[in-house]
Amino acid sequence: MNVHDKAYELAKAIKESSEYKDMKEFRSIIDGDASSKSMLEDFRNRQNELQQKMAGGEMPPQEHMEQLQKQYEELARNPRINQLFDAERRLSIVLEDVQRIIAEPLQAMLK
């Protein structure tokens, strides 16, 4: 058994999953709507900026965190974007499960 071959099989299975297909479909719908796409891109950019600051050990001001939360809530009221957020959550759960399953042999060895 070749581990790399299995990894490619897993990547293919993920691409064929309903979670992945749903996310791709909703992303395509949003990309076709300039207003939704712009709002989502702005949110993602602000989110990435805050995450980078936090990864660098800098805690962003509470005000910035609250603004990002308000922006998220506003975006979630957009049905198309809310569908994308839901699809992203579902795919994230699948990927977290896969990560946990893959890590099991290593965890067992460390015990």
N, C-alpha and C positions, 0 to 999 in steps of 0.2 A: 504494500500500500504506500503510495506516494502522498505525503502530506500536502504538497503544493497542488496536486491534482484535486484533492478533496477541497482545498480552499477555493479553487476555481469553480468546483461544483456548487459549493456554498454560495459564492457570489452569484452564480447563475440562478440558484434557487431563490435568493433574495430578490433579484430582478424580476423573477416570475411571480413573486408573492403579491397577494391582493393589496397588502399594505404599501408596498413600493409602487405598484401600478396606480393606486389611488392618489398617492402623494404626487406622482408624476403628472397625472391628469389634472389635479387641482392646481398644480404649479403652472401648467400650460394655460389653464383658464385665466389665471391671474396675470400671466405674461401678456395675454391678449387684451387686458383692460389696463390702459395706461395709468389711470388714477390709482387703482388698487396696487399695481406693480410699484408705482412711485412711493406710496405710503409704506408698503412692506419693505422696500429697499431702505428707506430712511430708518425704519424701526430696526432692521437688521444691522445697519451701520452703527447706530447708537448702542445697540446691544453688544456688538463686537468691541466697540471702544471701551465700554464699561468692563467687559470680561478681560480685556487685555490689561487694563489698569489693575484689576483684582489679581490677575495672574502675576503681575509685577510687584505685588505686595502693597499696592496703593488702594486704600478703601475710598471709593467715590463718595461724594457728599450724599447724604440721605435724600436731599432734594432731587438729585439726578436719578436715583433709584425710583423715587416716587413718580417722576415724570415718565420714566420708561414703563412703569406699571400702568400708568394712565393711558399711555400710548398703546400698550398691549390691549387694554380693555376696550379702547376705541376701535382698534383693528378687529378684535373678536366680534364686534357688532356687525362687521361686514360679513355676510353669509359666505362669500367665496373664500375670504381669508380664514374665517373660522373653520371651514371645511379643510383647508390646508393645514391649519394648526392641529386639528384632530388627526389627520392622516400622518402628520409628522410625529405626533405622540405615539400613535399605534406602531409606526415603523421603529421608533426609538425603543419601545418595549421589546419588540422582536430582537433588535440588535443587542440590547442589554442581556436578554436571555441567552443569545448566542455567545456573547462575551463570557457570561457566567459559566456556560457549559464548556467552553474552550479552556477556561482557567482552572477547571476542576482538577485535572491531572497535576498541575503545578501546585495547587493548594494541598493536595493529598501528599505530595512529595515533601512539602515543607513542614508537615506535622510530625 
